[in-house]
Amino acid sequence: MQKKALVIIDIQNDITKNYKDVIDNINIAIDWAVSNNIHVIYIRHENLSAGTRTFKPNTYGAELVSDLKIVSENIFTKFKGNALSSEEFADYISKNEICDFYIAGADAVACVKSTCYNLRKADYSVSVLSDCITSYDKSKIEEMLQYYESKGSKIICLKDLLS
């Protein structure tokens, strides 16, 4: 396995209908990762706060969507926006010496943003797949891509990744 990972963040039933706009691209990115011997990692969010309406543990809403290709058992749960807050995820990347990350998923202004920021802060290489992310408010995606870039992430589209 290469020391690289494709990380798919929060493509769960409760996330947003907008994931449908990027699910085909995410699945293509998964196929690319598999064919290039790159780790495929899925991150799930669960809300533990009382009164929460979304991502409740052990509910349909917290499950990964059925149209997402699952090609590995690398499914980690986080309870905060930053995927590195999942000890299991952090241990996995440490154990496998992963230093290059390709990011796909939702929500661009929340969990994707926090994960990219914290991976860069920890000096990892981060590439955001611009056509493999979505948000509750899709008008914010362009602004987020500029933010990721300003923090040292590379912005690439799926076509460039595949070529």
C-alpha positions as CSV (number, residue, x, y, z in Angstrom):
1,M,0.0,0.0,0.0
2,Q,1.1,3.5,-0.7
3,K,1.5,6.0,2.1
4,K,-1.6,7.8,0.7
5,A,-5.3,7.8,1.6
6,L,-8.5,8.8,0.1
7,V,-10.7,10.0,3.0
8,I,-14.4,10.2,2.4
9,I,-16.0,12.4,5.1
10,D,-19.6,12.1,6.3
11,I,-21.4,10.8,3.3
12,Q,-24.2,9.6,5.5
13,N,-28.0,9.5,5.3
14,D,-28.5,12.6,7.4
15,I,-25.9,14.8,5.7
16,T,-27.7,16.5,2.8
17,K,-29.5,15.7,-0.4
18,N,-26.6,17.5,-2.2
19,Y,-24.4,14.5,-1.8
20,K,-26.2,13.1,-4.8
21,D,-24.4,15.7,-6.9
22,V,-21.0,14.3,-6.1
23,I,-21.6,10.6,-5.3
24,D,-20.7,9.4,-8.8
25,N,-17.4,11.3,-8.6
26,I,-16.7,10.0,-5.1
27,N,-17.2,6.5,-6.3
28,I,-14.9,7.1,-9.3
29,A,-12.3,8.4,-6.9
30,I,-12.7,5.3,-4.8
31,D,-12.1,3.1,-7.9
32,W,-9.0,5.3,-8.6
33,A,-7.7,4.8,-5.1
34,V,-8.2,1.0,-5.2
35,S,-6.5,0.7,-8.6
36,N,-3.5,2.7,-7.3
37,N,-3.1,0.8,-4.1
38,I,-4.2,3.8,-2.0
39,H,-5.9,3.4,1.4
40,V,-9.7,4.2,1.3
41,I,-11.0,5.5,4.6
42,Y,-14.5,6.4,5.5
43,I,-15.3,8.9,8.3
44,R,-18.7,8.9,9.9
45,H,-20.0,11.6,12.2
46,E,-22.1,10.9,15.3
47,N,-23.7,13.6,17.4
48,L,-23.8,12.8,21.1
49,S,-25.4,16.1,22.2
50,A,-28.8,15.8,23.9
51,G,-31.6,17.0,21.7
52,T,-29.7,16.5,18.4
53,R,-31.8,15.7,15.4
54,T,-29.1,14.4,13.1
55,F,-26.3,11.8,13.1
56,K,-27.7,10.1,16.2
57,P,-25.7,6.9,17.0
58,N,-27.3,3.7,15.9
59,T,-29.8,5.4,13.5
60,Y,-30.4,5.2,9.8
61,G,-29.3,8.9,9.5
62,A,-25.8,8.0,10.9
63,E,-25.2,5.2,8.4
64,L,-23.1,5.7,5.3
65,V,-25.4,6.2,2.2
66,S,-26.2,3.0,0.3
67,D,-24.9,4.3,-3.0
68,L,-21.4,4.9,-1.6
69,K,-18.9,2.2,-2.7
70,I,-17.5,0.5,0.4
71,V,-14.2,-1.1,-0.5
72,S,-12.5,-1.4,2.9
73,E,-13.2,-1.9,6.5
74,N,-11.5,1.4,7.3
75,I,-14.6,3.1,8.7
76,F,-14.0,5.4,11.6
77,T,-16.4,7.4,13.7
78,K,-15.8,10.9,14.9
79,F,-17.8,13.0,17.4
80,K,-16.3,16.4,16.4
81,G,-15.8,18.1,13.1
82,N,-12.1,17.2,12.7
83,A,-11.5,13.6,11.6
84,L,-8.2,13.5,13.5
85,S,-10.3,13.7,16.7
86,S,-11.1,10.0,16.0
87,E,-8.4,8.2,17.9
88,E,-8.9,5.1,15.7
89,F,-8.4,7.2,12.5
90,A,-5.3,8.9,14.0
91,D,-3.9,5.5,15.0
92,Y,-4.6,4.0,11.6
93,I,-2.8,6.8,9.7
94,S,0.1,6.6,12.1
95,K,0.4,2.8,12.0
96,N,0.3,2.9,8.1
97,E,2.6,5.9,7.9
98,I,0.1,7.8,5.7
99,C,1.3,11.3,4.9
100,D,-0.7,12.2,1.7
101,F,-4.4,12.7,1.9
102,Y,-7.1,13.1,-0.8
103,I,-10.3,14.5,0.6
104,A,-13.8,14.0,-0.5
105,G,-17.1,14.4,1.3
106,A,-19.4,16.8,3.2
107,D,-19.8,19.4,4.7
108,A,-17.4,21.7,3.0
109,V,-17.8,24.5,5.5
110,A,-17.7,22.3,8.6
111,C,-16.2,18.8,8.9
112,V,-14.2,18.9,5.6
113,K,-12.9,22.3,6.5
114,S,-11.9,21.3,10.0
115,T,-10.2,18.0,8.8
116,C,-8.3,19.8,6.0
117,Y,-7.1,22.5,8.4
118,N,-6.0,20.1,11.1
119,L,-4.3,17.7,8.7
120,R,-2.3,20.7,7.2
121,K,-1.6,22.0,10.8
122,A,0.0,18.5,11.5
123,D,2.1,19.0,8.3
124,Y,0.4,16.4,6.2
125,S,0.0,16.8,2.4
126,V,-3.7,17.5,1.6
127,S,-5.4,17.5,-1.8
128,V,-9.1,18.4,-1.9
129,L,-11.0,16.9,-4.7
130,S,-13.0,19.9,-5.8
131,D,-15.8,18.0,-7.5
132,C,-16.0,15.4,-4.8
133,I,-17.1,17.7,-2.0
134,T,-20.5,19.3,-1.2
135,S,-22.2,21.4,1.4
136,Y,-25.6,22.3,2.8
137,D,-25.0,25.7,1.2
138,K,-23.4,24.9,-2.2
139,S,-22.8,28.7,-2.8
140,K,-20.0,28.4,-0.2
141,I,-18.0,25.8,-1.9
142,E,-15.9,28.2,-4.0
143,E,-15.1,30.2,-0.9
144,M,-14.1,27.0,0.9
145,L,-11.8,25.9,-1.9
146,Q,-10.0,29.2,-1.6
147,Y,-9.8,28.8,2.2
148,Y,-8.3,25.3,1.8
149,E,-5.7,26.5,-0.6
150,S,-4.8,29.4,1.7
151,K,-4.0,26.9,4.4
152,G,-1.7,24.9,2.1
153,S,-4.1,22.3,0.6
154,K,-3.9,21.5,-3.1
155,I,-7.2,21.8,-5.0
156,I,-7.6,19.3,-7.8
157,C,-10.5,18.0,-9.8
158,L,-11.2,14.4,-10.5
159,K,-10.3,14.6,-14.2
160,D,-6.8,15.8,-13.2
161,L,-6.5,13.1,-10.6
162,L,-7.3,10.4,-13.2
163,S,-4.9,11.7,-15.8
